[in-house]
Amino acid sequence: MDKNPFLIIILFSIILTDSIYFNLDLNSPKNRLNEIFQLKNLKISLILTFDSIKFLPSDFKFSNLILDLNLDKFQNDLVQNQVHLENKNQNQNQNQNQISKLNKLVYLVFTSGTTGIPKLIPISNLNLLSFLSNYHKRFQRKLQTRVLQFASHAFDVSVMSIWDTWIHGATICITSSENLKSDLMTSIIDLDCNALDLTPSVAQLLLDHQLFTSTNGLPIQKVRKIWDMAGLHLTHLNTGAESVPESLRRAFLSRGVSVCVDYGPSETTVGVISSLALNDNPNLSLDDIGRPTGLNQVFLLKPNSNHFVPLGGIGEICIAGHQVAMGYLNQTTSQSNFVTLQLHDLPHPLRIYRTGDLGQYLPYGSEGYGSIRCLGRIDRQIKISGIRIELGDVEEKLNRLGSQIQSLNDNRLRIIVDKWNGNLHHPIGLVAFVHIIHPSQLLDKTQVLITSSNTNLNSNSTPSSILNHPQYFDNLVSEIKSAVSNDLIGTMLPRYWIPLQQIPISFTGKTDMKALRMLLENHFKSMDNRLQTNQHDHLKLERCEELATQAWLAGLGQNIDSLRKFNPTDNFIKLGGDSIGMIRAIGKIRMNGLNIRFSTLAETRDFKDFVITLQRARKLQQENHEYLPFDLIKRDQEEFLDYLIKSHSIHPHDIADIYPTCPSQDGIITPSIENCSGIYFAQAVYTMETGFSISLVKKMMFTLIDRHPSLRTIFFFPNHSNKVYQAVLKHSSDLVIRNCQVINVTDQKDLQEKIQSYLQFDRQKNKFQWGKLCSSIRIFQCESSQIKKLVWSLHHALSDGWTLELLMKELGQLCRYETVSSPVTNYAEFVKAWQKASDDQTKKSNKKFWRDYLFEVKRRPTGFLTNHCQTRRWVGQKKLEDLKGNYGITPALVVRLAVALALYNSKLESSDVLFGMTRSGREVELDGIRGAAEEIIGCCVLVLPIRTRLEIYRAKKMSVIEVLVEQQQSEIEIEKHQMVSIGQVGRWVTGFGQWINILVTLQSWDKNRHQVRQPIRQPPDQLEMPSPYKLSIEIIMEEDLETVRLDVFYDTSAVEFTQVSCLLDALQVAMNGLIHTERLIEENLIEKWDEIQENDSPVDEIVIRNDQRSRYKEKWTRSKKEMIEKMKRIWCEVLGQEIERIGLNKSFERLGGDSIGLMRLMRKIEENFLNKDDIGKDNTEEQEMKKRTKKLKIFKELTQNGIGIEGLVDELKNQ
């Protein structure tokens, strides 16, 4: 049926009779209609038409009733039977429960999906009611809303236009398809529509109308005035069904029209994800589809698997919830998209629909954290030259360029990207269809034509732009390519550019891609030039080359059985490989028996280098036998076993292995022996999921201990040796079993206190001792709340930060019964690699390098112990990543230069700055493969000296980027000579093993860990580890991907509180300065920073200075003091700092507050100060307005004027 008001009444009547309606648009292609009518599983009882029988297929045979409705008679019958219908209303209500059972079907809709054959989707009452409930008021419907019913009734967009409009009491505005297609704007005005449901392709057409072109850039008030005079009262647009350009959204928003973007396949009942923008915020990204709406659930899974993708990764959009249909009607072979997903915290699997669309979770977006960017169909995820390309991503970047292209002269640009599969003369590549309106080709702005693909643009037509303006178009393409050169690599740039005078629209209102492809084929047929394709030489490959080829093909997502041969200079990343591809590639290598680490591929220059690496690994692996227990102490095995039983009462049957320590352990053990304060003894507290039983956690903890020898290790120092050794106990040893215990706590309020008491007791008890286990594990469980806390105590000689994260990840996998790979490398092999690296030639080379690098460096005073901490936060993590992307400068290089400048400016170091910096230490060579220690469980961390000679940089007047590049070159040399301990370097240079008193650590947690819900939260809730330094500076990249936490641990006997505050101030200023790479070190980073000590000297945070005391004494009243104390506690809670660190006059931002913290602070202020007098009262509108005014003023004072606690209290008292 065509659009008709009575059709809606008929649909409603069908629903009331407990029947199913199935709308067909007879304007659909005839072959499509024929295919639908001939479906064997379609059981039609009655066909209703309005004078449309003649349009049915000629060979259509239907034995049941066909009713051709007469509109005039139908209208009269309705009027005459109005009273009868009203009288029957009561009886209908009584039978409503029988008619509207949730599992009953309400309508059918068809889709062709990817097969091209129509598939029928049955939608139940539950599906429809869930959609209406989830989207209640989402489309801005209300009583006064008048919605244009544009979509064909055959498509489920009409469900939104009809039933969602009715349920809100709004008005449905209907006119004929001819009116809509001939003059859309006039139809909108004549029907007085203020809300539209349009596809982006159709909505884009409105932008060509004079009412839009004449209001470009005008204030909303003026736009409204012009529109009101023309009779246009548009306030809201709903759009979706295809990609929605950001420019389209902003075109409506800038004119005061709110926009809701809706996403959802027909199989999930109209829509499930939406993004609503009420006004045009230039700082808000609008290139996503929003968040799941209502109770809908969305998961991003790897295509063809049930594994979640990490945050920022691209996966298939999968939908769960009551809107998911039951499947395709009576089809058993096409249900593969309707599957189940088992989540560990749910008793039953979720039923999900795999949409076939690619999505990406964003840390920000139009709907905030968790917004989803849709990147098109999986079948639009293509490969060209081995590079994976998302056509939707390329389109999105190209369509952002409208305002950047000068030759457009403010005209509109829209680009559609597709793949050309190639032929004999035209190689495979991307093609861009460019829609522009050149000044000489402007259409009549008073009309907007919606033309089908077989009228204005067809397969035999050539856009006039090709003939009339070839030079203009060539220049335009050059501008576009230049504008995206920083965003798209060469292969992602379209190879072919085709201008369009108009984009073809199919009968569904979407872009007609078939017509565009036919146009492209005919365009190529008309070209005379021929391109020769390169033939690949398929020679038989040597084994390692063959293995490398298979690995690269697997990593690049290509068929490993193909005959492709890579060029020696091919680079994996440039061919489209990513970190996931590297994992696949290295996994392929390991499956073939070569043990190499995951990052090997990233470090090889090209394919040839990768093959050589494999050849070397294979040769060494053949030469070296597999490590066996006691291999490294064969001669002394019996003597060591005898020593252990006599000195430490450890029986030989409890010992699994013995081997020496490595230098990274020696550098930690030595100060631990000399200090009795629990130095280098780390304690970490983790929160576990409550769903795991305590017996399961304990069982899997013992499994973890069994898998990793480092968790069963003791250290001993034999009398006959001058070296420290480590013994691995068997997992069945009583010493090991006693070390893992469960502690039950009755009340939750006592949980934290019990944990703190245990930590204090454990630290006092677990001083480093020879022959004693250096680890303990306690699982705290609160019986009332079932909260579980895991407390690790590990000496740093057994574990580093990366080890802890690996252990927690693996424990989570064990508790969820996931497949856990076997440990690749034993820690003993790491020790063995260190022994190989300690040959005389290597020592000689290392000694020369470090003596030259540290020439004339003097020993710093030692013997300190970090016992206090100050913290700040700096928002700039993204800017650090930008430096990495733009210049190849890693955050570590920026951090160490910033620390050097801060130490100098806070007068804690001279201009020749020296400190130790931690390194992973995992870049050793195991079986000839550099860095294969990546997955080792144990202590691998190294500390190496970093020297920064600021006086030289000043003398040379070097810019920031020049200094960073020089440091980068220095880092390359340090990496070549890093197989050495900090103590050995000290003995070479100063004659002392303990010679550095400042330590710097850069730490970043796995950024993808919060994409998939983890049973054990990382990072730990609490982490403590005293270290033997005067200052230990930790720079931590926090998981919000924005904030950098600056922690300074210090020895209060050597460094004052105010000195550390000054250091943190200088460090924040340095970080801000270094992101501006063009600045000179001399002018901007040292001389001006020297003034900080005079102009911005730190104030004692605890006691007000004496010269101010008299001024404050009279001013303060008892109530003000109480307000200040209360405000201090609030700031401490929000900032996560101790009350002693909160000053009275420092701004919230200076104390480390960020935007999220500011929002929390405003809420606390409202709860504690602004709402105090309003409890139990019904506030008038005037009172609410006054409260909002107060909040805005306080917000302005905090953000713009930077007032501190005292100024904030004064402001509150004055109000």
Steps between C-alpha positions, in 0.01 A plus 500: 500500500604859444510745790147557626352604836263205492789260472600582858147422618513172310833409662358574843193287424718210388689512828175499698386185321817320612613479136832592342546780251756498220532825303628504145584805294381441144757754383762241587677335207267247339752218520534557872123483548486182297772343713311590817164367382656174390667426834377159608502587869275806458145404593271789395131476589381836368637772271362853541573759230377842390441464122836329470422146385620586153850545639524144625734273300326352196589144597398545862256233614310551823214273595381695804315829519627817330304803618521820298384774738291792379616800699174697477289203611756410766488854642116497514497163672737627765284806572179295516653241730672744737243450780510125452875502532483708818245261654726207430800674655429362847480141377824546312671620818382188679656283233816707478710253698403221264564707187831657602698212638864593496611209288240562230624648172387849407657559158742366240769697325732376228869551450738367239805506726817392325346219296277710278211261568218655705483373857195554717549630853215438744463771767309410816299713740790475745745632237275792408405593857866483607592739219226746597600478866875538439447799270237677711549876431835428330369637169374817672133415438232682701139606455587797276737301279402455134706225339545463125438139396758476223624140502326228306267285709693199377799597715519499876589870519126547459453319832682790664303760306164336574494319833754713688315812385162364607618378838614853587168652388671682212367549146601296194511711183448307178507598136556314177838376384468725197470810716799398709718429200404801296526765770603376842536842662157615385346181640666565836369857507149415378464225763651729769743224601743583779666156515646291218602135472737495199800306380821707473487490121154657502573742783807616307271614220334752727831682537474609136174682563503877520379492859827328591744665261376850592545432874858375487694637799210704638412500872221262591263787582534640149462154348176455693371835382567418133351153536191625683431746221518210251281276719776256595487400867755217498647420845618139484653251255525123546740336260681172447496184286835601350808700593415847631768761418596732783450795266135399454437496872664837551310651206174433685630565853641839403149601395342395828379157384583218742626179340463140610708242313354152532665170415353152483441223247149373433585181689513703823176697454571841348777641722722406794776764511441873483672835534296807591642851456279789615736782401817559302801457725818546291706320766284188481585230251206398282652220294348210694158335538474542876436248775255212547150641559296393799554138604665396175842338535780532247821296482792542261629156409771387269342390170424128491578458871356569844808686621469864602718759329708735722401863552576689183507177299263437212248220533163382380201674660294233678166579665317336789170581666128462450509683166690213331262308273459123527675441168400477137161352426508126434864507390748256643800579283525875557490532879878531546472863611269408789735340754554476876771661711595361839612757755667367811280698740169387349341158561360477147651602168385819331329478166668750266476612140824551311433801280791460259586866568836609636514720807750659733452605863619854570621650830301808400233588247158649444357299791816511713710203608407179322363664187528275197636593160353296215750427225271333251443141401750224557474441128615863468812407693728436209864426430708676240871419467468310826370804687173470688277795416167601652311676222280671757807640675640637172163653412468662840841668473439621143156639581641717778688714249225731375623810683869430425476493119530853364402418144155387617415866560268405790314247284417159637723195471394140548716200421396135475783245506481153349742232390588428139600135471721560201520367148766451235551872442398667827659361818315443823453812711260729675267720301356827629173629360506874559178698513547874460286787371721715280386864458416440135290198586289623792152357506191708560518552876123518527465129433660187638470206264527143616586312183519126469806334360350440156409861418753772573802271537520162336758250390548662159526862606818693564493794743537825314775604740740258328450676167441860606736553795779242494766744621283620788432145610869400477593796722224408744627143527852627562373722782309210655803272489717767656246566777491135610867419449553497877201276563508240225792294374550475126313174457197642681478791257261422214676413175204608285295819538164530325299824514122479540242759414254318721517202735260225393237409758330158505132449571589439868638853532862382525794554268472269198842334502409273210443798273832653606688178423338473157599860434859423596515197268374704208742779583790254481374358172518846349865556595769425243804466724599152611689419820716189514466283811808367672537123495632343818790259478388184680833334571543225751582655835771402748346361823544812717384723216199275450426513874541879504266529201234287668534703820464833318201375304335386823584829669365702209180295493568339162471141384820322604462261205534784250809519281583854599868584537607801707769737381816511717433866587133453593414628847231320701351818648493683167318205346220548750618284789415593856566364850228237467646395167843469661357267762348284227825500303723412796246238608542339158878497550471343845263233372787394275740458793693830500490678835507875430336787682201700382686827437763339276292586196462864603877540531595353165550754224354301214413153375863411428603595854217287641612196297859546624369517858315172452806335347713607797240383751467164326874444494550587866200296605646198325836555672365561850334219688189564706566625853471235772492552880842553665663554157674817617656345815575141392840488674372643830154343514569255783694758699219755471234245600708403803543867595126567483405212731772586754464881501129550424339160575373466143496136392619410146164341415343847540735663245411513129794703363799715594672770295695822559344841527533749216634858535150650504429293814840569659442876478182456706618233745815687609324805654233267644765318703653824625162651602257349750202724416339275244667674209394376153224297662191569286141469620208522256125483569260397224120492481351175368160426354249395762362225274802275553476260791780517753584133440536567125732797558719304739513200266601714203754687710678170570479422128670833430772426756552159343541653154761762595821414689561861604207475744677209675851647521737554794845660495812364668865595526724190529806530722733365233376745231521871442172502309131493592284209378129430488319173566157419361280298736257239375139610502419216741738632764340588836683833488316589180159378614517695828578816312151530343215544747140626518393759759128548565365833623145518639412866442592710198584804712783298658641375168736787423622516858579128499690534172706793631581313822614200299715713269674660796556164671615340175755773430649469846506121476630461145838664517732357240660182636712230342318170455154646550217532246484859384131495417168454674139506382186578698143494370268720708128430477224706660220263599228767497575658161699217333767756403833330438842662521821332388814612687836416346827537687798449271859600527601708199776246423220259402268730311479828314193702401455320168517165678218599735281601209571172318421302814172680563392454140580131511323450835189658353516264201537201731202605713287529188624163370640664189780344299835610639813447291789312655785714637731564205826566685629395840670768711809279510539559125500874571786447749682288241467779244656746746791265549559492124482879486772530763787378285825698504446668163154629596629623836781688332263671256251591774772633728636734232157633409388576855831661596475731200128574557554578871838674470576709813172401670539488880336264747184634666435448874312172567341316792147644474155343533183635337236538772261771381319595181349799321277473193388725216312440177577645159253480211704447187538129429350552154753769421782264588353245261477772232876559533552131446279502190640822352871470580556143620588639844390255769339619827802360686732750329270793578460388861870469569575844354211651700631337819850632432369855455280473809787372717717787383236769544409378848871513593519127574761442227759708319477568127676164448203292609545134591241243604427131456212397275325165509483290186313179425826302486330246274703583189746219562566232239344161570604240245630783286175693488532847651235575758337156519472552878183702444276234658732389780358496852773642721716801568643635177495873570822697464609843621743689278643849544365789293708813465356831373752783448272802491787751481601357161145528364482861616834588348394356166158672521330175408125466463300237685475274198876526437573398857253212484649374173848511654371310804342250265838434337655463844228250591590286199857470629381428855284214369809345340679500837218431745605145595656626819387576853491850651743385769755384244476833317555680829810297580642575152432874522518601870639193674177441695205269437256735678544837330165639375231641729220597259286244319252570217236251388256532210204267539203433275236235557354298215269747322276225368430329829174689575353415159424150627370469852783357711442288811799664669523875472823655373684703613494387866295697752813546709871450432781564747874437466770699684816557296856616589485841337479861606237557231299246301298671227225292339322621187185295447286506186151454639233289336278797398760561222506869598656530845861452605553446874818642647606323822809604692611265780769655717708463814378767742839504672663624178229691311246744643131505420527841333787383280291215367206736441733727305626199303145401405419858398809509280422158356150608394639815340768296323246255360292790370804660343636190330189434296581820308791359308596820321601679820863558581638332807687819594221755472190312597593209716773608737533876529128562549464199723772635728252773588256246638685492830449875542152549358324180599678373808329212677302585811514281810198276460448444873556831679410845371807717478561723801489825302143419393377368835392834640306588185305175517447496876230766511334390181444140591189410693408169651255422217754586238759272658246218503416563133871501410561169678196349333608634161850359557358155561295524181805604295704215651231249409468625143874542440596178680761682710577523871362802683849626590574552128200722435586869530253783549587707197605255229254451218323171439681457168841566655435226755443251218128538442366415155165554329347184646623594844353848457160349424522289814609803703204706376262220596654478850477877545135494397422213739686649798456876461231595249227249590538528877210738548277335240442164669130425528402802292338520159716750320334747271624562147651827622692323777629240256615779269686667788670171587609449140639855497702425815639181347600676180679773697689244711591303187635817337705586808653153509577473129572855386629674813664199664389573856605266778313365801500824698378709206234241426373512860492881487296481181254258660465716812440812291223322313 
